[in-house]
């Protein structure tokens, strides 16, 4: 048997609000996607998907709102300066910084910001 990661999806309350955040982060998301209930964005062979919570609730029986931080979504930047710039742009737009950019002992530049649905998004360079 062969298995391959097909998709990583996050569940969002408001599609446009979520997509605007990820556009600033640097993802190429079509303008017409703002009103969709499901959006796929391909990233080098892996699909990063967005699904409206209301749609997911219609499929999952016994939906419960998630609690805590159980997954890391990390986005790689080409340089420390690019990471710092995007972090600054997002916090200036009002998104909550969780961990300001810093150099780590393992050699990465690293920061964490919250997306509009309170997912912790790691930025690395």
N, C-alpha and C positions, 0 to 999 in steps of 0.2 A: 504494500500500500504506500502511496505517495501522498503527502499532504503539503499544501502550500497556503500561506496566509493570503486570503482573498481580499478582505476588507477590514478596516477599523472604522467603527461608526460611533458618533456621539449623538446624544439626544438633546434637542434644544427646544426651548420654550417659544422663541421667536426667531424664525429663519433669517430674516434680513439683519437683525441685530447680531446674530452669530456670524453670518457671512461677512458683515462689515469688519468685524474683529479679525477674521482670518484673512481678509483681503489686505488689511494693514500689515499683518504678519508676513504677507508675501505670496499667498496662494493665488493662483490664477483661477478665479471663480467667475463663471459667466454672469453678466448683468441680469439676465432673465431668470435667474435661479431664486431670486428673493422671495417669490410667492409660492415656491414649490414645497411639497411636504417631504420630499426626499431629494438630496443632491449628492452626486458622486463627483469627486475631484481626484483624478489619477495623479499619483506621485511615483514616478519611476516603477511602474508595474504593480503598485499597491493602490487600492482605492481607499481614500479617506472620505467617509460619508457623513452626511448630516441628516438626521430624521427628526421630524416634529414629535414632541412628547405625546401630543394628542393622537397621532397616528400609531405610535408604538403601543399606547394604552389599549387601542382597539385590537391589537394582535396578542399582546401578553395578557394572560389571565392573572388576576391578582397583583397588578402592578403596584409596587411600593416605591416611593421616592428614594433614590440612593442617599446613603449617608456615609461621610468620610471620604478619604482619598485612597483609592485602590488601584489606580492605573496612572502610569506616567506617559504623557504624550510629549515627545521631545522633538524639536525642530532645529536642524543644523544650519548655522549661518557660515558664510564664507570667511568672516573675519570678526575679531573682537569689536571693531568699530561698527560693523553692520548690526551685530547683536545689540550693542549699547544704543544705537540709533533707533532701532525698532522698539526696544524697551521704553525709551524716552518718548517716542511717538505715542505708544499705547497708553502710557501713564498720563501724558498730557491730554489725551482724549478722554480721560476719566476712568480707564480700566485700572483695577486694583493690582498693584505690584505686591507680590508675596515674598520675593527674595530679590533684592537689588543685584545687579550684575557684579560678579566677583570672580577672581581667579581662584581655582580650586587646587588642592594638593595633587590631584591626578592630572593636571595640565590643561584643563578646559576652562574657558570663560563660561560662566553659568549664571542663569537668572531664572526666576519663575514668576509668571504673571497669571492672574485669573481671567478666564474668558467670561463672556456675559452670563454663562450658566454655572459659574463657579468651579469649572474644571481647572485644575492646576496645569499650566502649560509651561514646560521647560524649554528654555532657549539656550543653545550650546554653540560654542565656536572653538 
